[in-house]
């Protein structure tokens, strides 16, 4: 299990993923060398890591979908292993229905999602069915979820600056270059890579790299995140609620749900259910408590199905072991054509 000190460091990095060791140490009341050494130990063990996730405005330019995948008996692990190497399948969850996977798929547009789900997935051995629910609005995604290990004063010290997304520039003017894709791939592997190291890999200057990262962040296209082995940190339970809300109330309910500390992902989707809510919890008994809270607070909301995740095989490009430790990386590349980009 992760120690209290480990969780404090994780929380600090969730607030400021690229803060200096000196700044982090000052907040945690330890020296910078100790903080750096502690995080190095966590990353070496695969127990915590910093990477990148889509900024709030990038969802306006991508097609994201939740795909329920049925497999032949006993083949779910093999199918998951195959899909884990696909850069478009960014997250894979193994559910209590042992023959079923829940995959989060991201592509450049609807046509690419259609090709991936209808053609690429259908060619994977042992997949018997796939149900695709396309995200029509992402209220929040997992990169914004935080644990509660720091006190209020520490959180204030590390309070991140507002996203400051320049919406006018972001809408309709997004162009991710091949160099950007390489940059994102490098940051997926190590979100704390120095500007100099990134510059050397890209054959450019540290100033250029920093300016581009700042621009992508300012436009709301890029966000840094710190993840950790949740089962080892006290969050062993993950649940997905499929729910239906009145159309006129959907936006208000979605924005209210994202304020709950347990909620990691919340999105409006197509299909029989128009809302999906994913939460990280401390215990199985918390599932009923959370569902009761959701429906008591929002009488118009009906939870029609709930699925407990038994294991995350992949989390935003990170291949995980049964305890949630990172054991590899397949950087997402949503802009490559499905079926043509090299698997991880």
Secondary structure in CASP SS format (residue, H / E / C, confidence):
PFRMAT SS
TARGET T0000
AUTHOR 0000-0000-0000
METHOD secondary structure of the structure
MODEL  1
X C 1.00
X C 1.00
X C 1.00
X H 1.00
X H 1.00
X H 1.00
X H 1.00
X H 1.00
X H 1.00
X H 1.00
X H 1.00
X H 1.00
X H 1.00
X H 1.00
X H 1.00
X C 1.00
X C 1.00
X C 1.00
X C 1.00
X C 1.00
X H 1.00
X H 1.00
X H 1.00
X H 1.00
X H 1.00
X H 1.00
X H 1.00
X H 1.00
X C 1.00
X C 1.00
X C 1.00
X H 1.00
X H 1.00
X H 1.00
X H 1.00
X H 1.00
X H 1.00
X H 1.00
X H 1.00
X H 1.00
X H 1.00
X H 1.00
X H 1.00
X H 1.00
X C 1.00
X C 1.00
X C 1.00
X E 1.00
X E 1.00
X E 1.00
X E 1.00
X E 1.00
X E 1.00
X E 1.00
X C 1.00
X C 1.00
X C 1.00
X H 1.00
X H 1.00
X H 1.00
X H 1.00
X C 1.00
X E 1.00
X E 1.00
X E 1.00
X E 1.00
X E 1.00
X E 1.00
X E 1.00
X E 1.00
X E 1.00
X C 1.00
X C 1.00
X C 1.00
X C 1.00
X H 1.00
X H 1.00
X H 1.00
X H 1.00
X H 1.00
X H 1.00
X H 1.00
X H 1.00
X H 1.00
X C 1.00
X C 1.00
X C 1.00
X C 1.00
X E 1.00
X E 1.00
X E 1.00
X E 1.00
X E 1.00
X E 1.00
X E 1.00
X C 1.00
X C 1.00
X C 1.00
X C 1.00
X E 1.00
X E 1.00
X E 1.00
X E 1.00
X E 1.00
X E 1.00
X E 1.00
X E 1.00
X C 1.00
X C 1.00
X H 1.00
X H 1.00
X H 1.00
X H 1.00
X H 1.00
X H 1.00
X H 1.00
X H 1.00
X H 1.00
X H 1.00
X H 1.00
X H 1.00
X H 1.00
X H 1.00
X C 1.00
X C 1.00
X C 1.00
X E 1.00
X E 1.00
X E 1.00
X E 1.00
X E 1.00
X E 1.00
X E 1.00
X E 1.00
X E 1.00
X E 1.00
X E 1.00
X E 1.00
X E 1.00
X E 1.00
X C 1.00
X H 1.00
X H 1.00
X H 1.00
X C 1.00
X C 1.00
X C 1.00
X C 1.00
X C 1.00
X C 1.00
X C 1.00
X H 1.00
X H 1.00
X H 1.00
X H 1.00
X H 1.00
X H 1.00
X C 1.00
X C 1.00
X C 1.00
X C 1.00
X C 1.00
X C 1.00
X C 1.00
X C 1.00
X C 1.00
X H 1.00
X H 1.00
X H 1.00
X H 1.00
X C 1.00
X C 1.00
X C 1.00
X C 1.00
X C 1.00
X C 1.00
X C 1.00
X H 1.00
X H 1.00
X H 1.00
X H 1.00
X H 1.00
X H 1.00
X H 1.00
X H 1.00
X H 1.00
X H 1.00
X H 1.00
X H 1.00
X C 1.00
X C 1.00
X C 1.00
X C 1.00
X C 1.00
X H 1.00
X H 1.00
X H 1.00
X H 1.00
X H 1.00
X H 1.00
X H 1.00
X H 1.00
X C 1.00
X C 1.00
X C 1.00
X H 1.00
X H 1.00
X H 1.00
X H 1.00
X H 1.00
X H 1.00
X H 1.00
X H 1.00
X H 1.00
X H 1.00
X H 1.00
X H 1.00
X H 1.00
X C 1.00
X C 1.00
X C 1.00
X E 1.00
X E 1.00
X E 1.00
X E 1.00
X E 1.00
X E 1.00
X E 1.00
X C 1.00
X H 1.00
X H 1.00
X H 1.00
X H 1.00
X C 1.00
X C 1.00
X C 1.00
X E 1.00
X E 1.00
X E 1.00
X E 1.00
X E 1.00
X E 1.00
X E 1.00
X E 1.00
X C 1.00
X C 1.00
X H 1.00
X H 1.00
X H 1.00
X H 1.00
X H 1.00
X H 1.00
X H 1.00
X H 1.00
X H 1.00
X H 1.00
X H 1.00
X C 1.00
X C 1.00
X C 1.00
X C 1.00
X C 1.00
X E 1.00
X E 1.00
X E 1.00
X E 1.00
X E 1.00
X E 1.00
X E 1.00
X C 1.00
X C 1.00
X C 1.00
X C 1.00
X C 1.00
X E 1.00
X E 1.00
X E 1.00
X E 1.00
X E 1.00
X E 1.00
X E 1.00
X C 1.00
X C 1.00
X C 1.00
X H 1.00
X H 1.00
X H 1.00
X H 1.00
X H 1.00
X H 1.00
X H 1.00
X H 1.00
X H 1.00
X H 1.00
X H 1.00
X H 1.00
X H 1.00
X C 1.00
X C 1.00
X C 1.00
X C 1.00
X E 1.00
X E 1.00
X E 1.00
X E 1.00
X E 1.00
X E 1.00
X E 1.00
X E 1.00
X E 1.00
X E 1.00
X E 1.00
X E 1.00
X E 1.00
X E 1.00
X C 1.00
X C 1.00
X E 1.00
X E 1.00
X E 1.00
X C 1.00
X C 1.00
X C 1.00
X C 1.00
X C 1.00
X E 1.00
X E 1.00
X E 1.00
X E 1.00
X C 1.00
X C 1.00
X C 1.00
X C 1.00
X C 1.00
X C 1.00
X C 1.00
X C 1.00
X C 1.00
X C 1.00
X C 1.00
X C 1.00
X C 1.00
X C 1.00
X C 1.00
END
